[in-house]
Every structure is written in structure tokens, then in C-alpha cells.
Amino acid sequence: MRTFHSLVIGSCVVAAATLVLGCSGIRVVKASKAGGEIALIGDREGAMEKARLEMANTCGGPQNYDIMEEGETVIGTHSTASSQTEAGHSWTGAPATRTSGSSDTVEKTEWRVKYSCKGAAQPAPPAGAPAPAPAPTPQARVIHEVVVYY
């Protein structure tokens, strides 16, 4: 009986984890050996777990990256418009119509995470490009983003 009870509880835990992680995802916006940017899609907590796995894979281990920035990023707009026409009569009694309308534009956003890989070498400048400015600190890192949809 005890084994059956443990099996039922274990199954419930696996099912709950599948529901949480199953409603989330990530989209790699940018990736390089120096770091990247990831968009989180769906449930932020589950998507962040997937993003951590992606950052660890990109940077060579779970302790080899730093999250530099995360937050909402505007990725576009969504507009809606409507109009309404009313039939009636003018003050002289002639048939007339009146039309009124409105529109609304909302910014479409997603949650993004920018990260850098620890110890990553900075990319070499293209041939003929001016010399880059010296790094402000010996531990300067490239910033990348992670995007989260919800």
C-alpha cells in the first residue's frame, strides 16, 4: 500500500511539473560564444527554467553565465478600430446618417533576458575597423537578451 501511495504522489508531482513547463517556452533571439538574448514564452517561471538550460548549454555550464538584464521589451503594436453609423433625419426632415469611430493601439511586449558567458573572449573587430575602446574593467562582458512571452 505504501508503494502505491508513493507512486500516486510521484505521478502527481511529475504531472504538475509537466503542466507548468509544458505551458512555457523560449525563443533564442541572439546567441554567441560570448552570451545571448532569450525571449520567454508563456509561463515565466517555466520558461525561465528552459532559458537557464539554454544559457548553461551556450556558456558551457550552469555556473558559467551571468544574467545582465531582464525585462519587458516592446516588439510591435496591435491596433483595433471600429466605427458606428446611425441613420436618422436632418433638421429639415431629409434622411441623414452620422458615422463615428474610434481606434486603439497597444504595444505588444515580451519578457527578455540578456546574459553573458563568464570568461568569453570578445569578438575580433572586422579588418580595417577602428580599434575598440579599452574595456572599463577587466571583467567586461557582452550583453545578450532572453525573451519571454506571457
NULOPA-418236 format. One record per residue: residue in one letter; x, z, y of N, C-alpha, C, O, CB in turn. Coordinates in Angstrom, 1 decimal, decimal comma. Atoms other than C-alpha are relative to their C-alpha. Glycine has a CB too. Layout:
<recs>
 r n_east   n_up n_north ca_east  ca_up ca_north c_east   c_up c_north o_east   o_up o_north cb_east  cb_up cb_north
 a      X      Z       Y       X      Z        Y      X      Z       Y      X      Z       Y       X      Z        Y
...
</recs>
This chain:
<recs>
 r n_east   n_up n_north ca_east  ca_up ca_north c_east   c_up c_north o_east   o_up o_north cb_east  cb_up cb_north
 m    0,8    0,0    -1,2     0,0    0,0      0,0    0,9    0,0     1,3    0,6   -0,7     2,2    -0,9    1,2      0,0
 r   -0,9   -0,1    -1,2     2,8    0,9      2,4    0,7   -1,4     0,3    0,8   -1,7     1,4     1,1    1,0     -0,3
 t   -0,6    1,3    -0,2     4,5   -2,5      1,8   -1,0   -1,0     0,6   -0,7   -1,8     1,5     0,5   -0,6     -1,3
 f    1,0    0,8    -0,5     1,2   -4,3      2,5   -0,2    0,3     1,5   -0,4   -0,6     2,3    -1,4    0,1     -0,7
 h    0,2   -0,4    -1,3     0,7   -2,3      5,7    1,2   -0,5     0,9    1,0   -1,0     2,0    -0,1    1,5      0,1
 s   -1,2    0,5    -0,7     4,3   -3,2      6,8   -0,1   -1,5     0,2    0,3   -2,0     1,3     1,3    0,4     -0,7
 l    0,1    1,4    -0,1     3,7   -6,8      6,1   -1,1   -0,5     1,0   -0,8   -1,4     1,7    -0,4   -0,6     -1,4
 v    1,0    0,3    -1,0     0,5   -6,9      8,2    0,5    0,3     1,4    0,3   -0,6     2,3    -1,3    0,9     -0,3
 i   -0,5   -0,3    -1,3     2,2   -5,2     11,1    1,1   -1,1     0,4    1,1   -1,5     1,5     0,6    1,4      0,1
 g   -1,0    1,0    -0,2     5,2   -7,6     10,8   -0,6   -1,4     0,4   -0,1   -2,0     1,3     0,9   -0,2     -1,2
 s    0,6    1,3    -0,2     2,9  -10,6     10,7   -0,7    0,0     1,4   -0,6   -1,0     2,1    -1,1   -0,3     -1,0
 c    0,6   -0,1    -1,4     1,1   -9,4     13,9    1,0   -0,1     1,1    0,8   -0,7     2,1    -0,8    1,4      0,1
 v   -1,1    0,1    -1,0     4,4   -9,0     15,7    0,5   -1,4     0,1    0,7   -1,9     1,3     1,2    1,0     -0,4
 v   -0,4    1,4     0,0     5,5  -12,5     14,7   -1,0   -0,9     0,7   -0,7   -1,7     1,5     0,3   -0,5     -1,4
 a    1,1    0,8    -0,7     2,1  -13,9     15,8    0,0    0,2     1,5   -0,2   -0,8     2,2    -1,3    0,3     -0,6
 a    0,0   -0,3    -1,5     2,3  -12,2     19,2    1,1   -0,6     0,6    1,0   -1,2     1,7     0,0    1,6      0,2
 a   -1,2    0,6    -0,6     5,8  -13,4     19,8   -0,2   -1,5     0,1    0,2   -2,1     1,1     1,3    0,3     -0,8
 t    0,3    1,4     0,0     4,7  -16,9     18,9   -0,9   -0,4     1,1   -0,7   -1,4     1,7    -0,5   -0,5     -1,4
 l    1,0    0,3    -1,1     1,8  -16,8     21,3    0,7    0,1     1,3    0,4   -0,8     2,2    -1,2    1,0      0,0
 v   -0,7   -0,1    -1,3     4,0  -15,6     24,2    1,0   -1,1     0,2    1,0   -1,8     1,2     0,7    1,4      0,1
 l   -1,0    1,0    -0,2     6,8  -18,0     23,6   -0,6   -1,4    -0,2    0,0   -2,4     0,3     1,1    0,2     -1,1
 g    0,6    1,3     0,2     4,5  -20,8     22,5   -0,7   -0,6     1,2   -0,9   -1,8     1,3    -1,0    0,1     -1,1
 c    0,7    0,4    -1,2     2,8  -21,0     25,9    1,0   -0,2     1,1    0,7   -0,1     2,3    -1,0    1,0      0,4
 s   -1,0    0,1    -1,0     6,1  -21,5     27,7    1,0   -1,0    -0,4    1,1   -1,4    -1,5     0,7    1,4      0,3
 g   -1,0    0,9     0,3     8,9  -23,9     28,0    1,0   -0,1     1,2    0,8    0,5     2,2    -0,6   -1,4     -0,3
 i   -1,0    0,2    -1,0    11,8  -25,1     30,1    0,2   -1,5     0,2   -0,1   -2,3    -0,7     1,3    0,7     -0,2
 r   -0,4    1,3    -0,3    12,9  -28,3     31,8    1,4    0,1     0,6    1,5    0,7     1,7    -1,0   -0,8      0,9
 v   -1,3   -0,1    -0,6    16,6  -28,8     32,4    0,0   -1,0     1,2   -0,2   -2,2     1,0     1,1   -0,4     -1,0
 v    0,0    0,8    -1,2    16,9  -30,1     36,0    1,4   -0,6     0,2    1,5   -1,8     0,5    -0,5    0,8      1,2
 k   -1,4    0,4    -0,1    20,7  -30,2     36,1    0,8    0,7    -1,0    0,4    1,9    -1,3     0,6    0,2      1,5
 a   -0,9   -0,7     1,0    23,4  -29,3     33,6    1,4   -0,6     0,1    1,6   -1,8     0,1    -0,5    0,0     -1,4
 s   -1,4    0,4     0,1    27,2  -29,5     33,6    0,8    1,1    -0,6    0,2    2,2    -1,0     0,6   -0,4      1,4
 k   -0,8   -1,1     0,5    30,1  -27,5     32,2    0,1    1,2     0,9    0,5    2,3     0,5     1,4   -0,6     -0,4
 a   -0,1   -1,1    -1,0    30,0  -25,5     35,4   -1,2    0,8     0,2   -1,2    1,9     0,8     0,4   -0,6      1,3
 g    1,2   -0,7    -0,1    26,4  -24,5     35,2   -1,2   -0,9     0,0   -1,1   -2,0    -0,5     0,0    0,9      1,3
 g    1,1    0,9     0,0    23,0  -25,9     35,9   -1,2    0,6     0,7   -1,1    1,6     1,4    -0,4   -0,3     -1,4
 e    1,3   -0,4    -0,7    19,4  -25,6     37,1   -1,1   -0,2    -1,1   -1,2   -1,3    -1,7    -0,3   -0,8      1,3
 i    1,0    0,1     1,0    16,4  -25,0     34,8   -1,4    0,4     0,7   -1,5    1,3     1,4     0,2    1,0     -1,2
 a    1,4   -0,2    -0,5    12,6  -25,2     35,6   -0,7    0,8    -1,1   -0,6    0,4    -2,3    -0,7   -1,3      0,4
 l    0,8   -0,8     1,0    10,4  -22,6     33,8   -1,4   -0,5     0,0   -2,0   -0,7     1,1     0,1    1,5      0,3
 i    1,4    0,6     0,1     7,1  -23,9     32,5   -0,8    1,0    -0,8   -0,4    1,5    -1,8     0,1   -1,4     -0,8
 g    1,0   -0,9     0,7     4,1  -21,7     31,5    0,4    1,4     0,3    0,8    1,8     1,4     0,1   -0,3     -1,5
 d   -0,2   -1,4    -0,1     4,5  -18,0     30,8    1,5    0,2     0,5    2,4   -0,2    -0,2    -0,3    0,7     -1,3
 r   -1,3   -0,1    -0,5     7,5  -17,0     32,9    0,9    0,8    -0,9    2,1    0,5    -1,0     0,0    0,7      1,4
 e   -0,8   -0,9     0,8     8,7  -14,2     30,6    0,5   -0,8    -1,3    1,7   -0,8    -1,6    -0,8    1,2     -0,5
 g   -0,4    0,8     1,2     8,7  -16,5     27,5    0,9   -1,2     0,4    1,9   -1,5    -0,3    -1,2   -0,6     -0,7
 a   -0,8    1,1    -0,5    10,2  -19,4     29,5    1,4    0,5     0,3    2,4   -0,2     0,1    -0,6   -0,7      1,2
 m   -1,3   -0,5    -0,4    13,0  -17,2     30,8    0,8    0,3    -1,3    2,0    0,1    -1,2    -0,2    1,3      0,8
 e   -0,7   -0,2     1,3    13,9  -16,3     27,2    0,6   -1,3    -0,5    1,8   -1,4    -0,9    -0,9    0,6     -1,1
 k   -0,5    1,3     0,4    14,2  -20,0     26,4    1,1   -0,5     1,0    2,1   -1,1     0,6    -1,1   -1,0      0,0
 a   -1,0    0,4    -1,0    16,2  -20,5     29,7    1,3    0,7    -0,3    2,4    0,1    -0,2    -0,5    0,3      1,4
 r   -1,2   -0,7     0,3    18,6  -17,8     28,7    0,8   -0,6    -1,2    2,0   -0,7    -1,2    -0,3    1,5     -0,4
 l   -0,6    0,6     1,1    19,2  -19,5     25,4    0,7   -1,3     0,4    1,8   -1,6     0,0    -1,0   -0,4     -1,1
 e   -0,5    1,2    -0,5    19,8  -22,8     27,2    1,3    0,2     0,8    2,3   -0,5     0,7    -1,0   -0,8      0,8
 m   -1,2   -0,3    -0,8    22,2  -21,2     29,7    1,2    0,5    -0,9    2,3    0,1    -0,7    -0,3    1,1      1,0
 a   -1,0   -0,5     1,0    24,1  -19,5     26,8    0,6   -1,2    -0,7    1,8   -1,2    -0,9    -0,5    1,0     -1,0
 n   -0,5    1,2     0,6    24,4  -22,8     25,0    0,9   -0,9     0,9    1,9   -1,4     0,5    -1,2   -0,9     -0,6
 t   -0,8    0,8    -1,0    25,6  -24,6     28,1    1,3    0,6     0,3    2,4   -0,1     0,4    -0,8   -0,3      1,2
 c   -1,2   -0,7    -0,4    28,1  -22,0     29,0    0,9    0,6    -1,1    1,9    1,2    -0,8    -0,4    1,1      1,0
 g   -0,8   -0,4     1,1    29,4  -21,1     25,5   -0,2    1,5    -0,4    0,7    2,1    -1,0     1,4   -0,2      0,4
 g    0,3   -1,3     0,4    27,8  -17,7     25,0   -0,9    0,8     0,9   -1,1    0,4     2,1     1,3    0,8     -0,1
 p    1,0   -0,8    -0,8    25,2  -15,1     26,2    0,6    0,8     1,2   -0,1    1,1     2,1    -0,7    0,9     -0,8
 q   -0,6   -0,8    -1,1    27,7  -13,3     28,5    0,8   -0,9     0,9    1,6   -0,4     1,8     0,9    1,1     -0,6
 n   -0,9    1,0    -0,7    29,3  -16,5     29,9   -0,7   -0,7     1,2   -0,2   -1,7     1,7     0,5   -1,0     -0,9
 y    0,6    0,6    -1,2    26,9  -17,2     32,8   -0,5    1,0     0,9   -0,8    2,2     0,5    -1,2   -1,0     -0,5
 d    0,6   -0,8    -1,0    25,6  -15,7     36,0   -1,1   -0,7     0,6   -1,0   -1,9     0,9     1,1    0,5      1,1
 i    1,1    0,6    -0,7    22,2  -16,3     37,5    0,3    0,2     1,5    0,4    1,3     1,9    -1,4    0,7     -0,4
 m   -0,4   -0,1    -1,4    23,0  -17,2     41,1   -1,3    0,1     0,9   -1,2    0,7     2,0     0,8   -1,3      0,3
 e    1,2    0,0    -0,9    19,4  -17,7     42,4   -1,2   -0,4    -0,9   -1,0   -1,2    -1,8     0,2   -1,1      1,2
 e    1,2    0,4     0,6    15,9  -17,9     41,2   -1,2    0,1     1,0   -1,2    1,0     1,8    -0,3    0,7     -1,3
 g    1,1   -0,1    -0,8    12,6  -18,5     42,9   -0,9   -1,3     0,0   -0,5   -2,3    -0,7     0,4    0,2      1,5
 e    0,9    1,2     0,0     9,8  -21,0     43,7    0,6   -1,1     0,8    1,3   -0,9     1,8    -1,4    0,4      0,7
 t   -0,5    1,2    -0,7    10,7  -24,5     44,7   -1,1   -0,9     0,1   -1,9   -1,2    -0,8     1,2   -0,6     -0,9
 v    1,1    1,0    -0,3     8,3  -27,0     46,3    0,5   -1,3    -0,7    1,6   -1,8    -0,4    -0,3   -0,2      1,5
 i   -0,4    1,2     0,7     8,3  -30,1     44,1   -1,0   -1,1     0,3   -0,8   -2,2    -0,2    -0,1    0,2     -1,5
 g    1,0    1,0    -0,4     5,4  -32,0     45,7   -1,2    0,6     0,7   -1,2    1,8     1,0    -0,4   -0,9     -1,1
 t    1,2   -0,5    -0,6     2,0  -31,8     47,2   -1,2   -0,6    -0,8   -1,1   -1,6    -1,5    -0,2   -0,4      1,5
 h    1,3    0,4     0,6    -1,6  -32,1     45,9   -1,0    0,0     1,1   -1,3    1,0     1,7    -0,4    0,9     -1,2
 s    1,0    0,1    -1,1    -4,3  -33,4     48,3   -1,3   -0,3    -0,6   -1,5   -1,1    -1,6     0,5   -1,1      1,0
 t    1,4    0,3     0,3    -8,0  -33,4     48,0   -0,8   -0,3     1,3   -0,5    0,2     2,3    -0,7    1,2     -0,8
 a    0,8    0,4    -1,2   -10,6  -35,0     50,3   -1,4   -0,1    -0,4   -1,7   -0,5    -1,6     0,5   -1,3      0,7
 s    1,4    0,2     0,3   -14,3  -35,0     50,5   -0,8   -0,4     1,3   -0,3   -0,1     2,4    -0,7    1,3     -0,6
 s    0,8    0,4    -1,1   -17,0  -36,5     52,7   -1,5    0,2    -0,4   -1,8    0,1    -1,6     0,3   -1,4      0,5
 q    1,4   -0,2     0,2   -20,7  -36,0     53,1   -0,8   -0,8     1,1   -0,5   -0,7     2,3    -0,4    1,5      0,1
 t    0,8    0,8    -0,9   -23,2  -38,4     54,6   -1,5    0,5     0,0   -2,1    0,7    -1,1     0,0   -1,5     -0,4
 e    1,4   -0,5    -0,1   -26,6  -37,2     55,9   -0,8   -1,1     0,7   -0,4   -1,7     1,7    -0,1    1,3      0,8
 a    0,9    1,0    -0,6   -29,5  -39,6     56,6   -1,0    0,8     0,9   -1,4    1,9     0,6    -0,7   -0,8     -1,1
 g    1,0   -0,6    -0,9   -31,8  -38,9     59,5   -0,5   -1,0     1,0   -0,5   -2,2     0,7     0,6    1,2      0,7
 h    0,5    0,9    -1,1   -33,1  -40,3     62,7    0,7    0,4     1,3    1,0    1,6     1,5    -1,6    0,1      0,1
 s   -0,5   -0,3    -1,3   -31,7  -40,6     66,2   -1,1    0,6     0,9   -2,2    0,7     0,4     0,6   -1,3      0,6
 w    1,0   -0,6    -0,9   -33,4  -39,1     69,2   -1,1   -1,0     0,4   -2,2   -0,6     0,9     0,7    0,5      1,3
 t    1,0    1,0    -0,3   -35,2  -42,4     69,7   -0,9   -0,2    -1,2   -1,9   -1,0    -1,1     0,6   -1,3      0,4
 g    0,8    0,2     1,2   -36,6  -42,2     66,1    0,6   -1,1    -0,9    0,0   -1,3    -2,0    -1,4   -0,4      0,4
 a   -0,6    1,0     0,9   -34,4  -45,0     64,7    0,8    0,7    -1,1    1,3    1,8    -0,9     1,0   -0,9      0,9
 p   -0,7   -0,6     1,1   -32,8  -44,4     61,3    1,5    0,1     0,4    2,1   -0,8     1,1    -0,1   -0,9     -1,3
 a   -1,4   -0,2    -0,3   -29,3  -43,0     61,6    0,7    0,8    -1,2    0,0    1,5    -1,9     0,2    0,8      1,4
 t   -0,7   -0,8     1,0   -26,6  -41,4     59,4    1,1    0,7     0,7    1,6    0,3     1,7     0,6   -0,9     -1,2
 r   -1,1   -0,8    -0,6   -24,0  -38,8     60,1    1,0    0,3    -1,2    0,5    0,8    -2,2    -0,4    1,3      0,7
 t   -1,0   -0,3     1,0   -20,8  -38,5     58,0    1,0    1,0     0,5    1,6    0,9     1,6     0,7   -1,3     -0,5
 s   -1,0   -1,0    -0,3   -18,5  -35,5     58,0    1,0    0,1    -1,2    0,6   -0,2    -2,4    -0,6    1,4      0,3
 g   -1,0   -0,1     1,1   -15,3  -34,9     55,9    1,0    1,1     0,2    1,1    1,6     1,3     0,7   -1,4     -0,2
 s   -1,1   -1,0     0,0   -12,5  -32,6     55,1    1,0   -0,4    -1,0    0,8   -1,1    -2,0    -0,6    1,5     -0,2
 s   -1,1    0,2     0,9    -9,2  -32,7     53,4    0,9    1,3    -0,1    0,9    2,1     0,8     0,9   -1,2      0,4
 d   -0,9   -1,2     0,2    -6,8  -30,1     52,0    1,2   -0,4    -0,8    1,1   -1,2    -1,8    -0,8    1,1     -0,8
 t   -1,2    0,3     0,7    -3,2  -30,4     50,9    0,7    1,3    -0,3    0,9    2,2     0,5     0,9   -0,9      0,9
 v   -0,6   -1,2     0,5    -1,5  -27,8     48,8    1,4   -0,3    -0,6    1,5   -1,4    -1,3    -0,9    0,7     -1,1
 e   -1,3    0,3     0,6     2,2  -27,6     47,9    0,0    0,4    -1,5   -0,5    1,4    -1,9     1,1    0,8      0,8
 k   -0,2   -0,2     1,4     3,0  -27,9     44,2    1,4    0,6    -0,2    2,3    0,1     0,3    -0,2   -1,3     -0,8
 t   -1,3   -0,7     0,2     5,7  -25,4     43,2    0,3    0,3    -1,5   -0,6    0,2    -2,3     0,0    1,3      0,8
 e   -0,4   -0,4     1,3     7,6  -24,4     40,1    1,1    1,0     0,2    1,8    1,1     1,2     0,5   -1,2     -0,8
 w   -1,0   -1,0     0,0     9,9  -21,5     39,3    1,3   -0,6    -0,5    1,3   -1,2    -1,6    -0,4    1,3     -0,8
 r   -1,3    0,6     0,4    13,6  -22,5     39,1    1,1    1,1     0,0    1,0    2,0     0,8     0,4   -1,1      0,9
 v   -1,1   -1,0     0,2    16,7  -20,6     38,0    1,3   -0,9     0,1    1,5   -1,8    -0,6     0,0    0,8     -1,3
 k   -1,3    0,6    -0,1    20,2  -21,7     39,2    1,0    1,0    -0,6    1,0    2,2    -0,3     0,3   -0,3      1,5
 y   -1,0   -0,8     0,6    23,1  -20,5     37,2    1,4   -0,6     0,0    1,5   -1,9     0,2    -0,4    0,3     -1,5
 s   -1,4    0,5     0,1    26,9  -20,9     36,9    0,7    0,6    -1,2    0,4    1,8    -1,6     0,8    0,3      1,3
 c   -0,8   -0,5     1,2    29,2  -20,6     33,9    1,2    0,7     0,5    1,9    0,3     1,4     0,4   -1,2     -0,9
 k   -1,2   -0,8    -0,4    31,9  -18,0     34,2    1,2   -0,7    -0,5    1,3   -1,3    -1,6     0,0    1,4     -0,7
 g   -1,3    0,6     0,3    35,4  -19,4     34,3   -0,1   -1,5    -0,1    0,9   -2,2    -0,5     0,5    0,5     -1,3
 a    0,2    1,5     0,0    34,1  -23,0     34,7    0,9   -0,6     1,1    1,0   -0,2     2,2    -1,4   -0,5      0,2
 a   -0,9    0,7    -1,0    36,6  -25,4     36,4   -0,9   -0,8     0,9   -1,9   -1,4     0,4     1,0   -0,9     -0,8
 q    0,8    0,8    -1,0    35,3  -27,1     39,5    0,3   -1,5    -0,3    1,4   -1,8    -0,7     0,4    0,4      1,4
 p   -0,2    1,5     0,3    34,8  -30,9     39,0    1,0   -0,6     1,0    1,0   -0,2     2,2    -1,3   -0,7      0,1
 a   -1,0    0,6    -0,8    37,6  -33,0     40,4   -0,7   -1,0     1,0   -1,7   -1,6     0,7     1,0   -0,8     -0,8
 p    0,6    0,9    -1,0    36,8  -34,9     43,7    0,3   -1,5    -0,4    1,3   -1,8    -1,0     0,5    0,3      1,4
 p   -0,3    1,4     0,3    36,5  -38,7     43,4    1,2   -0,5     0,7    1,6    0,1     1,8    -1,3   -0,9      0,4
 a   -1,3    0,5    -0,6    39,6  -40,8     44,2   -0,3   -0,4     1,5   -1,3   -1,1     1,7     0,5   -1,2     -0,8
 g    0,2    0,3    -1,4    40,0  -41,2     48,0   -0,8    0,9     0,8   -1,0    0,7     2,0    -0,6   -1,4      0,1
 a    0,9   -1,0    -0,8    37,7  -38,3     48,9    0,9    1,0     0,7    2,0    1,3     0,2    -1,0    0,7     -1,0
 p   -0,8   -1,0    -0,7    39,0  -35,8     51,4    0,1    1,3    -0,9   -0,7    1,6    -1,7    -0,7    0,4      1,3
 a   -0,3   -1,2     0,7    40,5  -32,6     50,0   -1,1    1,0     0,2   -1,6    1,2     1,3     1,4    0,6      0,3
 p    1,0   -1,0    -0,2    37,9  -29,9     49,3    0,5    1,2     0,8    1,7    1,5     0,7    -0,6    0,4     -1,3
 a   -0,4   -1,2    -0,7    37,9  -26,8     51,5    0,4    1,1    -1,0   -0,2    1,1    -2,2    -1,2    0,5      0,9
 p   -0,4   -1,0     0,9    39,6  -23,8     49,9   -1,2    0,9    -0,4   -2,1    1,1     0,5     1,1    0,8      0,5
 a    1,0   -0,8     0,4    37,3  -21,6     47,9    0,0    1,4     0,7    1,1    1,9     1,0     0,0    0,3     -1,6
 p    0,0   -1,3    -0,7    36,2  -18,4     49,7    0,5    1,2    -0,8    1,1    2,1    -0,2    -1,4    0,3      0,5
 t   -0,6   -1,1     0,8    37,1  -16,2     46,8    0,5   -0,6    -1,3    0,2   -1,8    -1,6    -1,1    1,1     -0,4
 p   -0,6    0,6     1,3    39,0  -16,7     43,5   -1,1   -0,2    -1,0   -0,9   -0,9    -2,0     1,1    0,9     -0,5
 q    1,0    0,1     1,0    35,7  -16,4     41,6   -1,2   -0,9     0,5   -2,3   -0,6     0,1    -0,5    1,4     -0,4
 a    1,1    0,9    -0,5    33,7  -19,1     43,5   -0,6   -0,8    -1,2    0,1   -1,2    -2,1     0,5   -1,0      1,1
 r    0,7    0,6     1,1    31,1  -20,7     41,2   -0,9   -1,1     0,5   -1,4   -1,0     1,7    -0,8    1,0     -0,8
 v    1,0    1,1    -0,3    28,9  -23,8     41,2   -1,4    0,6    -0,3   -1,6    1,2    -1,3     0,3   -1,3     -0,8
 i    1,4   -0,5     0,2    25,2  -23,0     41,6   -0,9   -1,1    -0,6   -0,8   -2,3    -0,2    -0,6    0,5      1,4
 h    0,9    0,9     0,7    22,6  -24,6     39,4   -1,4    0,6     0,0   -1,5    1,9     0,2     0,4   -0,4     -1,4
 e    1,3   -0,5     0,0    18,8  -24,2     39,2   -0,7   -0,1    -1,4   -0,4   -1,0    -2,1    -0,9   -0,7      1,0
 v    0,9    0,0     1,2    16,3  -23,4     36,4   -1,4    0,0     0,5   -1,7    0,8     1,4     0,3    1,3     -1,0
 v    1,3    0,1    -0,5    12,7  -24,4     36,9   -1,0    0,6    -1,0   -0,9    0,3    -2,2    -0,3   -1,5      0,3
 v    1,0   -0,6     0,9     9,7  -22,5     35,6   -1,4   -0,5     0,5   -1,7   -0,3     1,7     0,1    1,5      0,0
 y    1,4    0,3    -0,3     6,1  -23,9     35,6   -0,9    1,1    -0,4   -0,7    1,7    -1,5    -0,4   -1,3     -0,7
 y    1,0   -1,0     0,5     3,2  -21,5     35,5   -1,3   -0,3     0,6   -2,3    0,4     0,4     0,4    1,4      0,4
</recs>
